[in-house]
Amino acid sequence: MLYEFWKKSLRILFLIIVTYSLTLPAAAFAEECLTVNGTGSAMASMKILGQAFEKLHPGVKVKILPSLGSTGATKAVSKKALDIGITSKALTDEERTFGLSVIEYARSPLIFVTHRNVPVSNITSDDLIKIYNGDKKIWPDGQRIRTPLRQHNEVDVWIVKTISPEISKAIDVAMSRPGMMTALTDQDNADVLERTPGAFGISTLTQVIAEKRRLKVLSYNGVTPSAKTLASGAYPLSRSFSTVTQKNLSAPAQKFLAFMRSTQGKKILEETGHFVIIR
């Protein structure tokens, strides 16, 4: 008797659920999904943008995927496997044949950083030459200077090498030195710098701010890196960030790019260490 009662009750409950569900709009069951990927330095700021965007567009889910890098994201967009790519590199001749739309939206200071316990606040061009050549090996407190490196084709390395022929040559010397630590991604690089006493390296202001990295940001030749000093031209080093998309955008992608251009979107970019280019 009790079994029959519960069986009948469950049947009625099931019918109620099915009947109610049929009255709900399709949006109650499925969200539109927007995928974003690209250079590692930009992923944390994209996540912050995505969270703010979702609050304004509750029917759209923004997925920030593990970083493919600039080249990987560009290729994924060309294959329509990704909605929006973020790149810090100019397109290659081959990539230009894909018919993609590339729009620079911001720049962020390329910065020199150290482990948080290193007792310096400024680095000079002469210091860079001495550190990478191996002529300067200790910090003022006696800590050994450790210089985790990036791969030679990384954008950050290329930018620093353009400062001067002497710095470029010094970096080549460091890269040829046996036993040097090499970080493959922007996140790996920041991780190594955070956990290695005496570490010195390169990052971007947006990555340090958006990822809340425990790193000491150094001034360069006496100029503090910031969106304002970059915009004024006082700070000379920057990394460019551009969106890469198919020309025929999905509705969610159009909305997200519009949000990046909005007052709220630009404020988020500025607060996460960007000099905003898009208007």
KEVO-717404 format. One line per 10 residues: number of its first residue (from 1); their letters; for each residue x, y, z of N, C-alpha, C. Coordinates in steps of 0.05 Angstrom, whole numbers, always signed. Layout:
// KEVO-717404
NUM = A = X,Y,Z,X,Y,Z,X,Y,Z ~ ...
This chain:
// KEVO-717404
1 = MLYEFWKKSL = +17,-24,+0,+0,+0,+0,+17,+25,+0 ~ +37,+25,+18,+55,+48,+20,+71,+52,-6 ~ +80,+29,-17,+95,+29,-42,+78,+42,-64 ~ +53,+34,-67,+35,+45,-87,+31,+75,-84 ~ +29,+83,-58,+26,+112,-52,+49,+128,-63 ~ +74,+119,-56,+97,+133,-64,+101,+132,-95 ~ +94,+110,-106,+96,+107,-135,+78,+127,-149 ~ +53,+129,-139,+34,+148,-151,+43,+177,-146 ~ +54,+182,-123,+63,+209,-116,+86,+218,-134 ~ +105,+199,-139,+128,+206,-156,+119,+210,-185
11 = RILFLIIVTY = +99,+195,-193,+89,+198,-220,+76,+225,-224 ~ +61,+234,-204,+48,+260,-205,+70,+282,-205 ~ +90,+279,-187,+112,+299,-186,+126,+301,-213 ~ +132,+278,-225,+145,+278,-251,+128,+293,-272 ~ +102,+288,-272,+84,+302,-291,+84,+332,-287 ~ +85,+340,-261,+85,+368,-255,+111,+381,-266 ~ +134,+367,-262,+159,+378,-271,+160,+381,-301 ~ +151,+360,-315,+150,+360,-344,+132,+383,-354 ~ +109,+385,-342,+90,+406,-351,+101,+434,-347 ~ +114,+438,-323,+126,+464,-317,+149,+470,-336
21 = SLTLPAAAFA = +165,+450,-342,+188,+454,-359,+180,+462,-387 ~ +158,+452,-396,+150,+459,-423,+141,+488,-426 ~ +135,+501,-403,+127,+529,-404,+151,+548,-402 ~ +175,+537,-396,+198,+554,-394,+210,+561,-421 ~ +222,+585,-423,+235,+592,-448,+260,+575,-452 ~ +270,+574,-477,+293,+558,-483,+318,+567,-467 ~ +319,+593,-460,+343,+604,-446,+346,+591,-419 ~ +324,+580,-408,+326,+568,-381,+342,+542,-383 ~ +345,+530,-407,+358,+505,-409,+386,+507,-422 ~ +390,+527,-438,+415,+529,-452,+426,+558,-452
31 = EECLTVNGTG = +451,+560,-446,+464,+586,-447,+480,+587,-473 ~ +483,+612,-483,+501,+616,-505,+529,+615,-494 ~ +548,+603,-508,+575,+601,-498,+594,+617,-516 ~ +611,+632,-503,+631,+648,-517,+659,+639,-507 ~ +676,+631,-525,+703,+621,-518,+724,+642,-525 ~ +742,+647,-505,+764,+666,-508,+790,+653,-500 ~ +811,+658,-516,+837,+646,-510,+858,+663,-523 ~ +883,+659,-514,+905,+673,-527,+929,+675,-509 ~ +944,+697,-513,+969,+701,-498,+964,+700,-468 ~ +981,+687,-453,+977,+682,-425,+975,+708,-409
41 = SAMASMKILG = +990,+729,-415,+989,+753,-400,+962,+766,-399 ~ +945,+761,-419,+919,+774,-421,+896,+758,-409 ~ +901,+732,-402,+878,+715,-395,+865,+723,-368 ~ +880,+733,-349,+868,+741,-323,+850,+765,-327 ~ +859,+785,-343,+842,+808,-347,+818,+801,-364 ~ +821,+782,-382,+797,+772,-397,+777,+759,-379 ~ +787,+744,-359,+769,+731,-340,+753,+752,-324 ~ +767,+773,-316,+753,+795,-301,+732,+808,-319 ~ +739,+813,-344,+720,+825,-363,+696,+805,-367 ~ +703,+780,-370,+682,+760,-374,+662,+758,-352
51 = QAFEKLHPGV = +672,+760,-327,+654,+759,-304,+635,+783,-303 ~ +646,+806,-309,+629,+830,-310,+609,+829,-333 ~ +618,+818,-356,+600,+815,-379,+577,+796,-373 ~ +582,+774,-360,+562,+755,-353,+540,+766,-335 ~ +547,+785,-318,+527,+798,-301,+507,+814,-317 ~ +517,+826,-339,+500,+842,-356,+485,+825,-377 ~ +496,+802,-383,+484,+783,-402,+482,+755,-390 ~ +463,+751,-372,+462,+725,-358,+457,+701,-376 ~ +449,+705,-400,+445,+683,-419,+470,+674,-433 ~ +492,+688,-428,+517,+682,-442,+539,+673,-422
61 = KVKILPSLGS = +552,+651,-427,+573,+641,-410,+600,+646,-425 ~ +618,+660,-412,+644,+666,-423,+664,+645,-412 ~ +676,+630,-430,+695,+610,-422,+723,+619,-430 ~ +740,+624,-409,+768,+631,-414,+784,+605,-412 ~ +793,+595,-434,+806,+569,-435,+836,+572,-428 ~ +849,+549,-420,+878,+550,-415,+893,+561,-439 ~ +912,+578,-434,+926,+593,-455,+938,+576,-477 ~ +931,+583,-502,+943,+571,-526,+966,+587,-536 ~ +969,+611,-525,+989,+630,-536,+977,+645,-560 ~ +991,+665,-569,+981,+682,-591,+978,+665,-617
71 = TGATKAVSKK = +998,+650,-623,+997,+634,-648,+976,+613,-647 ~ +974,+599,-625,+954,+578,-622,+925,+589,-624 ~ +921,+611,-611,+894,+623,-611,+886,+633,-638 ~ +905,+645,-653,+900,+655,-680,+892,+631,-698 ~ +906,+609,-696,+900,+586,-712,+872,+575,-704 ~ +866,+574,-678,+840,+564,-669,+817,+581,-679 ~ +821,+607,-680,+800,+625,-691,+796,+620,-721 ~ +819,+616,-735,+817,+611,-764,+802,+585,-770 ~ +803,+565,-751,+790,+540,-754,+761,+540,-743 ~ +753,+564,-733,+727,+567,-720,+723,+550,-696
81 = ALDIGITSKA = +746,+544,-683,+746,+529,-658,+746,+547,-634 ~ +748,+573,-639,+749,+594,-618,+735,+619,-628 ~ +720,+632,-610,+706,+656,-618,+724,+681,-619 ~ +740,+685,-598,+757,+708,-596,+785,+700,-587 ~ +805,+707,-603,+833,+703,-595,+845,+729,-586 ~ +865,+727,-568,+879,+750,-559,+909,+746,-566 ~ +920,+764,-582,+947,+761,-591,+964,+785,-584 ~ +990,+779,-580,+1010,+801,-576,+1029,+802,-599 ~ +1023,+786,-620,+1041,+785,-643,+1027,+795,-668 ~ +1042,+807,-686,+1032,+813,-713,+1027,+787,-728
91 = LTDEERTFGL = +1007,+787,-745,+1001,+763,-760,+1023,+757,-780 ~ +1029,+732,-783,+1048,+723,-803,+1035,+726,-831 ~ +1052,+723,-852,+1041,+724,-879,+1020,+702,-883 ~ +1025,+678,-872,+1006,+657,-874,+980,+663,-860 ~ +982,+674,-836,+958,+681,-819,+941,+702,-833 ~ +954,+720,-848,+939,+741,-862,+921,+729,-883 ~ +927,+706,-893,+910,+693,-913,+885,+681,-902 ~ +883,+680,-875,+859,+669,-862,+835,+687,-864 ~ +839,+712,-871,+817,+731,-872,+806,+739,-845 ~ +823,+742,-825,+814,+748,-798,+814,+778,-793
101 = SVIEYARSPL = +798,+786,-773,+798,+814,-764,+815,+817,-739 ~ +835,+835,-740,+853,+839,-718,+851,+868,-709 ~ +844,+873,-684,+841,+900,-674,+856,+903,-647 ~ +875,+921,-647,+889,+927,-622,+870,+941,-603 ~ +868,+931,-578,+850,+943,-559,+865,+957,-536 ~ +890,+948,-530,+905,+961,-508,+934,+954,-509 ~ +949,+968,-493,+977,+961,-488,+982,+962,-458 ~ +1001,+945,-450,+1008,+945,-421,+1038,+947,-418 ~ +1047,+962,-398,+1076,+964,-395,+1090,+937,-392 ~ +1111,+933,-408,+1128,+910,-404,+1147,+918,-381
111 = IFVTHRNVPV = +1148,+901,-361,+1161,+909,-336,+1183,+890,-328 ~ +1200,+900,-311,+1221,+883,-298,+1212,+879,-269 ~ +1214,+854,-261,+1204,+846,-234,+1225,+829,-220 ~ +1222,+829,-194,+1239,+812,-177,+1223,+796,-157 ~ +1235,+777,-145,+1223,+764,-121,+1218,+786,-101 ~ +1197,+783,-86,+1188,+805,-68,+1208,+813,-47 ~ +1228,+796,-41,+1247,+802,-20,+1273,+815,-30 ~ +1275,+820,-56,+1299,+833,-67,+1298,+863,-60 ~ +1320,+874,-48,+1320,+901,-38,+1327,+922,-59 ~ +1315,+922,-82,+1319,+943,-102,+1292,+952,-112
121 = SNITSDDLIK = +1290,+976,-122,+1265,+987,-132,+1268,+998,-160 ~ +1292,+999,-171,+1297,+1010,-197,+1318,+993,-212 ~ +1315,+991,-238,+1335,+977,-255,+1342,+995,-278 ~ +1367,+996,-286,+1375,+1013,-309,+1383,+995,-332 ~ +1386,+1008,-355,+1395,+994,-379,+1423,+982,-374 ~ +1440,+996,-360,+1467,+986,-354,+1465,+961,-336 ~ +1446,+962,-317,+1442,+938,-300,+1434,+914,-316 ~ +1416,+918,-336,+1407,+896,-353,+1431,+883,-367 ~ +1448,+899,-378,+1471,+888,-392,+1489,+872,-373 ~ +1494,+883,-349,+1511,+869,-330,+1498,+843,-319
131 = IYNGDKKIWP = +1472,+844,-314,+1458,+820,-303,+1458,+798,-324 ~ +1450,+804,-349,+1448,+783,-369,+1476,+773,-378 ~ +1496,+791,-378,+1523,+783,-385,+1535,+765,-363 ~ +1524,+768,-339,+1535,+753,-316,+1556,+768,-301 ~ +1559,+794,-307,+1579,+811,-293,+1568,+820,-266 ~ +1542,+823,-264,+1529,+830,-238,+1515,+805,-228 ~ +1525,+794,-205,+1515,+768,-197,+1500,+768,-170 ~ +1503,+790,-155,+1490,+792,-129,+1474,+818,-125 ~ +1453,+817,-109,+1438,+841,-102,+1452,+855,-79 ~ +1445,+879,-72,+1458,+894,-50,+1459,+880,-24
141 = DGQRIRTPLR = +1440,+862,-18,+1440,+848,+8,+1456,+822,+7 ~ +1469,+816,-16,+1484,+792,-19,+1470,+768,-31 ~ +1444,+771,-37,+1429,+750,-50,+1439,+745,-78 ~ +1440,+720,-86,+1449,+714,-114,+1427,+722,-133 ~ +1434,+735,-155,+1414,+743,-176,+1409,+718,-193 ~ +1384,+710,-194,+1376,+688,-211,+1358,+698,-234 ~ +1363,+690,-258,+1349,+702,-281,+1335,+680,-297 ~ +1311,+672,-289,+1295,+654,-306,+1291,+667,-333 ~ +1294,+652,-355,+1292,+663,-382,+1267,+652,-396 ~ +1260,+665,-417,+1239,+656,-435,+1252,+646,-460
151 = QHNEVDVWIV = +1237,+633,-477,+1248,+623,-503,+1254,+647,-520 ~ +1274,+643,-538,+1285,+666,-553,+1264,+679,-571 ~ +1243,+665,-579,+1223,+676,-597,+1199,+689,-583 ~ +1200,+690,-556,+1179,+702,-541,+1178,+733,-546 ~ +1153,+744,-546,+1150,+772,-551,+1165,+789,-530 ~ +1163,+781,-504,+1176,+797,-483,+1206,+799,-488 ~ +1218,+777,-496,+1247,+777,-501,+1254,+795,-524 ~ +1238,+793,-546,+1243,+809,-569,+1241,+839,-562 ~ +1221,+847,-546,+1218,+875,-539,+1242,+885,-523 ~ +1251,+870,-504,+1274,+879,-488,+1299,+880,-505
161 = KTISPEISKA = +1302,+861,-524,+1326,+861,-541,+1327,+886,-559 ~ +1303,+898,-565,+1303,+921,-582,+1312,+947,-568 ~ +1316,+945,-542,+1325,+969,-527,+1352,+979,-538 ~ +1370,+960,-541,+1397,+967,-551,+1411,+942,-561 ~ +1430,+945,-579,+1446,+922,-588,+1461,+909,-564 ~ +1470,+925,-545,+1485,+915,-522,+1468,+897,-505 ~ +1443,+905,-501,+1424,+889,-485,+1417,+863,-500 ~ +1413,+866,-526,+1407,+843,-543,+1429,+822,-541 ~ +1453,+831,-543,+1476,+813,-542,+1479,+800,-514 ~ +1473,+816,-493,+1475,+805,-466,+1454,+783,-461
171 = IDVAMSRPGM = +1430,+787,-472,+1409,+766,-470,+1418,+741,-484 ~ +1430,+744,-508,+1440,+720,-522,+1461,+706,-506 ~ +1478,+720,-492,+1498,+708,-475,+1485,+692,-453 ~ +1464,+704,-440,+1450,+690,-418,+1437,+665,-429 ~ +1425,+666,-453,+1411,+643,-463,+1430,+620,-471 ~ +1455,+627,-476,+1475,+607,-484,+1488,+594,-459 ~ +1483,+606,-436,+1496,+596,-412,+1484,+570,-403 ~ +1499,+549,-398,+1488,+523,-390,+1473,+524,-363 ~ +1451,+509,-361,+1437,+506,-335,+1418,+529,-328 ~ +1412,+547,-347,+1394,+569,-341,+1365,+559,-341
181 = MTALTDQDNA = +1349,+569,-322,+1321,+562,-320,+1306,+575,-344 ~ +1288,+560,-356,+1272,+571,-378,+1242,+566,-373 ~ +1226,+587,-374,+1197,+585,-370,+1184,+584,-397 ~ +1165,+566,-401,+1152,+563,-427,+1128,+581,-431 ~ +1114,+588,-409,+1090,+604,-411,+1092,+629,-393 ~ +1074,+648,-397,+1074,+671,-380,+1068,+664,-351 ~ +1050,+644,-347,+1044,+636,-319,+1067,+621,-307 ~ +1081,+603,-322,+1104,+589,-312,+1126,+609,-304 ~ +1129,+629,-320,+1149,+650,-315,+1143,+664,-288 ~ +1118,+672,-284,+1111,+686,-259,+1114,+668,-235
191 = DVLERTPGAF = +1107,+642,-239,+1109,+623,-217,+1138,+620,-208 ~ +1156,+617,-227,+1185,+614,-221,+1195,+639,-207 ~ +1188,+662,-217,+1197,+687,-205,+1187,+690,-176 ~ +1163,+682,-171,+1151,+684,-144,+1165,+666,-124 ~ +1173,+642,-132,+1183,+622,-113,+1214,+621,-112 ~ +1228,+636,-129,+1257,+635,-129,+1270,+659,-116 ~ +1282,+656,-93,+1295,+678,-79,+1316,+691,-97 ~ +1316,+718,-98,+1335,+732,-115,+1328,+734,-144 ~ +1305,+724,-152,+1298,+722,-180,+1293,+750,-193 ~ +1301,+752,-218,+1297,+776,-234,+1287,+767,-261
201 = GISTLTQVIA = +1266,+781,-271,+1256,+774,-298,+1238,+795,-310 ~ +1223,+786,-330,+1206,+804,-346,+1177,+795,-344 ~ +1159,+814,-343,+1130,+807,-342,+1115,+830,-355 ~ +1089,+831,-351,+1073,+854,-359,+1058,+863,-335 ~ +1052,+889,-335,+1038,+901,-312,+1010,+888,-309 ~ +997,+883,-332,+970,+872,-330,+970,+844,-317 ~ +990,+828,-324,+991,+801,-312,+995,+803,-282 ~ +1014,+820,-273,+1019,+822,-244,+995,+832,-229 ~ +981,+852,-241,+957,+863,-227,+934,+843,-228 ~ +927,+834,-252,+903,+817,-255,+905,+790,-241
211 = EKRRLKVLSY = +930,+779,-240,+934,+753,-227,+942,+757,-198 ~ +944,+782,-189,+951,+788,-161,+977,+774,-153 ~ +997,+777,-171,+1023,+765,-166,+1039,+778,-144 ~ +1052,+762,-128,+1069,+772,-106,+1097,+777,-117 ~ +1099,+796,-134,+1125,+804,-146,+1130,+833,-141 ~ +1155,+841,-140,+1162,+869,-138,+1166,+881,-166 ~ +1150,+901,-172,+1152,+915,-198,+1172,+937,-196 ~ +1192,+937,-213,+1214,+956,-212,+1208,+980,-231 ~ +1218,+1003,-224,+1219,+1025,-243,+1242,+1019,-262 ~ +1240,+1031,-286,+1261,+1027,-305,+1273,+1054,-313
221 = NGVTPSAKTL = +1299,+1056,-309,+1313,+1082,-313,+1299,+1105,-298 ~ +1289,+1098,-274,+1276,+1118,-257,+1247,+1124,-263 ~ +1235,+1111,-282,+1207,+1115,-289,+1190,+1092,-280 ~ +1169,+1098,-265,+1150,+1077,-255,+1132,+1068,-277 ~ +1130,+1042,-282,+1111,+1033,-303,+1082,+1035,-294 ~ +1066,+1047,-311,+1037,+1050,-306,+1024,+1056,-332 ~ +997,+1054,-332,+982,+1061,-356,+987,+1091,-363 ~ +989,+1108,-343,+993,+1137,-347,+1020,+1143,-359 ~ +1041,+1131,-347,+1068,+1137,-358,+1072,+1125,-385 ~ +1058,+1103,-391,+1059,+1091,-418,+1045,+1110,-438
231 = ASGAYPLSRS = +1022,+1119,-430,+1006,+1137,-448,+1021,+1163,-454 ~ +1035,+1173,-434,+1050,+1198,-438,+1076,+1195,-453 ~ +1085,+1170,-456,+1110,+1165,-469,+1134,+1165,-450 ~ +1129,+1170,-424,+1151,+1170,-405,+1162,+1142,-401 ~ +1145,+1122,-401,+1154,+1095,-398,+1156,+1083,-426 ~ +1179,+1072,-434,+1183,+1065,-462,+1176,+1037,-471 ~ +1171,+1019,-453,+1167,+991,-461,+1138,+982,-457 ~ +1127,+969,-478,+1099,+960,-476,+1095,+935,-492 ~ +1074,+921,-485,+1065,+897,-500,+1037,+903,-510 ~ +1033,+898,-535,+1007,+903,-548,+989,+879,-546
241 = FSTVTQKNLS = +963,+885,-543,+942,+864,-542,+921,+870,-563 ~ +915,+850,-579,+895,+853,-600,+875,+830,-600 ~ +850,+835,-607,+830,+814,-611,+833,+803,-639 ~ +830,+777,-642,+830,+764,-668,+804,+749,-671 ~ +789,+755,-692,+762,+743,-695,+757,+737,-725 ~ +738,+719,-729,+727,+716,-756,+712,+742,-763 ~ +710,+749,-788,+695,+773,-796,+665,+771,-791 ~ +655,+747,-794,+626,+743,-788,+624,+733,-759 ~ +619,+752,-741,+619,+746,-713,+592,+735,-703 ~ +593,+717,-683,+569,+708,-670,+558,+731,-653
251 = APAQKFLAFM = +533,+729,-646,+520,+750,-630,+534,+754,-603 ~ +541,+732,-589,+555,+736,-563,+582,+750,-567 ~ +597,+743,-588,+623,+755,-593,+620,+785,-599 ~ +600,+792,-614,+595,+821,-620,+589,+836,-594 ~ +573,+824,-576,+566,+837,-551,+590,+840,-533 ~ +608,+819,-533,+631,+821,-516,+651,+842,-525 ~ +655,+844,-551,+673,+864,-562,+661,+892,-557 ~ +635,+895,-559,+622,+920,-552,+626,+927,-523 ~ +625,+907,-506,+629,+911,-477,+657,+921,-472 ~ +677,+910,-486,+704,+919,-482,+707,+948,-488
261 = RSTQGKKILE = +691,+958,-507,+692,+986,-515,+675,+1004,-497 ~ +659,+992,-480,+641,+1008,-463,+657,+1022,-441 ~ +644,+1040,-427,+657,+1054,-405,+665,+1034,-383 ~ +648,+1015,-377,+655,+996,-357,+678,+978,-366 ~ +677,+969,-391,+698,+951,-401,+725,+965,-401 ~ +726,+990,-410,+751,+1005,-411,+762,+1010,-383 ~ +743,+1015,-364,+752,+1019,-336,+765,+994,-325 ~ +754,+971,-331,+766,+946,-322,+794,+942,-334 ~ +796,+948,-360,+823,+946,-373,+843,+965,-360 ~ +834,+990,-355,+852,+1009,-342,+860,+1000,-314
271 = ETGHFVIIR = +841,+990,-299,+847,+981,-272,+865,+956,-271 ~ +866,+942,-293,+884,+918,-294,+909,+924,-311 ~ +918,+950,-310,+944,+957,-320,+947,+961,-350 ~ +925,+970,-363,+926,+974,-392,+923,+1004,-399 ~ +937,+1012,-420,+932,+1037,-434,+913,+1030,-456 ~ +888,+1038,-455,+867,+1029,-473,+869,+1044,-500 ~ +868,+1029,-522,+871,+1040,-548,+843,+1044,-561 ~ +825,+1024,-557,+799,+1025,-571,+783,+1048,-560 ~ +767,+1059,-578,+749,+1082,-571,+720,+1075,-579
